[in-house]
Amino acid sequence: MKGRGQDDICSVLSEARLSVVNTEYDGWNGGTYGYTVYVSLSVKQYSSFSAEKIEEMEKVLSDALNEAIKGDNSNYFHAQIGPFLSKEDIDWSLIGGLSGKAALKQSIETIRNIMISVATGGNRIPVEEERYKGLQVQIQRNCKKLNLTYNNTYSSLWDWYGKWKADFATYQERRDYIRELFTPTLAYFEEMGNNNPIETIVELNDWDRIKRTVTKIKRDSDLAKNEEDFQSIGLLCREVIISLAQAVFIPWLHGDKDEKGVSISETDAVRMIGNYLNYTLTGSSNEELRSYAKNTNKLANMLTHKRNATKKDMLLAVSATISLINFIGIIEGKY
């Protein structure tokens, strides 16, 4: 698209939140998969385009994606451009500016902690009920003013009691549920420019494709908010693992079949990396290193194929993927 002078769409893509979801399947004649490419723009950026321009960009992007896989009759793409409320779009002056923002964040964290406490053997419901109700009304009112997502619909702690008694047997399940319930709201309060704690420690300059994908994983995982976003990060992790395997695997040197005699395809990252490790880390003294790397590779691949992904799944997949890149990069002397 850039080569054809479509700089406006390229600019939109560089600033957008992107995710790709398998939304259609036709089982006729071997199966056809349809993928929707969700291009999410801030409200400010989205509203700067007319409806006609949005429709035009969706068509150009869809056509370009399908042209890129011309001849592949089993897959097709459809682009959909839409708005999302970014942190830059929020008018905090509606609740008193920065002081109101800080107060709202504190109230949300307090009510979250109350819900965890009463459900995990801490404070009793009668002690916290009135405080909870007061905070809940205040939070709902302010989030509505700001158009913020607020998923906590329990008007009373007794409503929350009914939910956890019916669905969550363990304390950990209750904690996980509450944290995921509040994550979309609290994400609006995160400051821009936070350092991503997941870092590569090896040099990636001559692994350009891997370096680009790792950069995108770090950026997009900071912004991920929903299941589609988490799935998209998983796909990126799967892609970078395949790229990593292709960068180090040499069929004639490492073997084009696995230990069971199965031929290794050019996208079979698990077997490519397995053979690579068997060759580069030989001997009983390296058995634990081989086992660690192979298990990390299996874990990353397992997590990237998980369909109903949560933020926890995404972070585990990213952590395992980056660990694998660091491990193999060190073997390759990239330090």
C-alpha positions, 0 to 999 in steps of 0.5 A: 500500500505504501508503494502505491501511495496509500500513505493515509492508510499506512499512517492509520495502521501505524497508530491503530490497535490491530487484532485478527480473529477467525470469524467465519468458516465454510466447511464446503470443499475442504473448508474456507476460513474468513478472518476479520482484521479489526483496526481500532482507532482512538475516538479522536482519530476515528471521528476525523474521517467521514463515513465514506472515507472509513468505508473506502479505507476498509475496502482498500485494506481488505483488497490488499490483504486478499491480494497478498494471499492471491491463489490461496482459496482457503482463506480470506480477509475482511477489514473493519475500522472502528473507534475505541475509547483511548486514554487520550480521549477521556475528558477528566475535567468532567469529574474534577480533573486530575484530582477527580481521576485519582479519587476515582482510581482509589475508589475502584481499587478499594471496592475491588479489594473489598470484594476480594476480602469478603470472598476469601475469608477476610472482612465480613459482608455486614461490616463492608456492605454500606461502604461498598454500596456507597462506593459502587453508586459513586463509581458507576455515576462517574464512569458513566460521565466519562463513558468508561467501561465498568463491568462490576454490576453487583449492586450489593455484596450479597449479590457477589456472594451469590455469584461466588458461592455458585461458580467459584469454589476456591479463593484463587478462582474468586481473586482471578475473577475480580481482577479480570472484572476490574482490569478493563476499567483500571487500564484507563488509569495507567500512565503512558510510557510504562516500561514493559517488564518483559524484555529481550536480553540478546541482540536482535539486529540481524534477526530483523523479522524477529525484532519487528515482531517482538517490538509489536508484541511488547507494544500491543500487549501493553494495550491489550484489553479484551479477548480479541486483543489477547488472541492477537498477541497469541498469534504474534507469539506463534509467528515469532516462534516460527521465525525464530525456528526458521532463523536457526534450523538447518535441515541438512545439519540438524536433520529434516525428521524428528526422533520418531521419523516425522518429516519437519515442515518449514512452519513446524517450530516445535520439531525444528527447535527440538532438532536444533537443541538436540544438535547444539546441546549434546550430551548428558551434561546439557540434558536439563538445558535441553529439557528447559528449552523444549518445555518452554517452546511447548508451553509457548505454543500451547498458550498461543493456540488457546482460544478463550484467552485471558490477560493471564494467558497472554502474559504467560505466552509472551513471557514464555516466548521471550524466554525462548528467544533469549535462550536460543539467542544466547546459544547463538552468541547474541550477547 
